[in-house]
Amino acid sequence: MLKALIFDVDGTLADTESAHRAAFNQAFVEMGLDWHWDEALYTRLLHVSGGKERIAHYWKEMHPDLREIDGMAMQETVNRLHELKTAAYSEAVQEGGVQLRPGVLSLMSEAHAQGLQLAIATTTSPVNIASLLRRALGADWRLNFSAIGDASTAPIKKPHPQVYLQMLEAMHLPAQACVAFEDSLNGLQSACAAGLATVVTPTRYTADHDFRGAMRIVPDLTYVDLPHLRAWHTEFLG
């Protein structure tokens, strides 16, 4: 029996990546760097989970001889860039620059009405989650979720299953009683490694990912309701 839905955040609950990319670029400008991530480069960098990890990966790949910036060592600079990026992203969300994807709210409401638990399993920061969901769901947004896993609780990023395993433990449920929602290959691999049937809703940034192993791949959640999910889940589990 299906008892819980577990949602990734970036790209899944909301198509956030354009706002994130703009925030990274703003942070680079504020730090006086001539770095710029266009859409093609950012699409490639999304294969690296985590904002700090993404900056460090780019730095090592594109500027391997650069050891420090303005006297700050690499990790210190990465941390500062991420702080600036997070602030820029939060401001964009507060100004209405990011909306939940189609069908998300209705599916959450239906799940609540039928007694299913909801959880979040993401590699993004708590600040980013709060910025997005406070605007979308209101000040008491946390009350909608039985458990929340993020970069602060699960330091081992996707495709590792750590964050999903934490959510299953927090809800006291087996993987077979849950469905995960993802938008990327790293996310799908993370959920599958935790034993979860997974619905994938790609974005333009992840449309070329290999989603073999997903329970279903759909454009968004507009026409996805609990009867659909239960039928797909039963079929998937065999």
C-alpha positions, 0 to 999 in steps of 0.5 A: 500500500502506498503510504508516502510521497517523497519529493526532490526540490530543485527541478522537481517541486519547482523549475528553479535552475534558471534562477539558480544559474542567474544567482551563481553568475551574480555571485561571481560578479559580486566577487569580482570574477569574470566567470560566467555560466551560460545555459549549456555550461550549467546544464553540464555542471548539473551532473555535479550535485550541490552548489558548493560542489558545483563551484569547486568542480568548475574551479578545478576544471577550468582554473586548475592553476588558481589557488586563491582569490584576494588572499582567500583559499579555495574552500573559503572562496567557495563558501563565500560565493555560495553565501552570495549565491544563496542570498541572490536566489532567495531574493529572486524567489521572494520577488516571485521569480520561481513558481511550483511546477504544474500539478505539484500542489494538487497532488500534495493536497490529494495526498494529505486528504487521503492520509499519506505522508509527505517528505522532502529529499534534496541536496539543496540548502535549508535556506533555499527550501524555506525560501521556495516553500514559504512563498508557495505554501505559507509561513507554516509550510513545514507542517505539510511534511513529515520529514525533511532531508537536505544538504545539512542532514545528508552531507553525502550528495546524490546519487548516493541514497543517504538522504532518501534512506534518512527519510524512510527511517524518519517516517518509519516506512519501507521503500516499498510503501513510498514513491519518489519524485525526481527530475535528474539522473543523479536524483533517480539513481539516489532514489533507486539505490534506496529501493524507491519507485520513482516518477521523473519529471524532466526539465529542459536542463535534464531532458537528455539524461538517461532515466532508465529504471524510472517507474514513469517519466512524465512532463509534469504532474498535471495529470498525475493523481493518486489513482495513477500513482497507485496503479503504476506503483502496483505494476512496478512492484509486480 
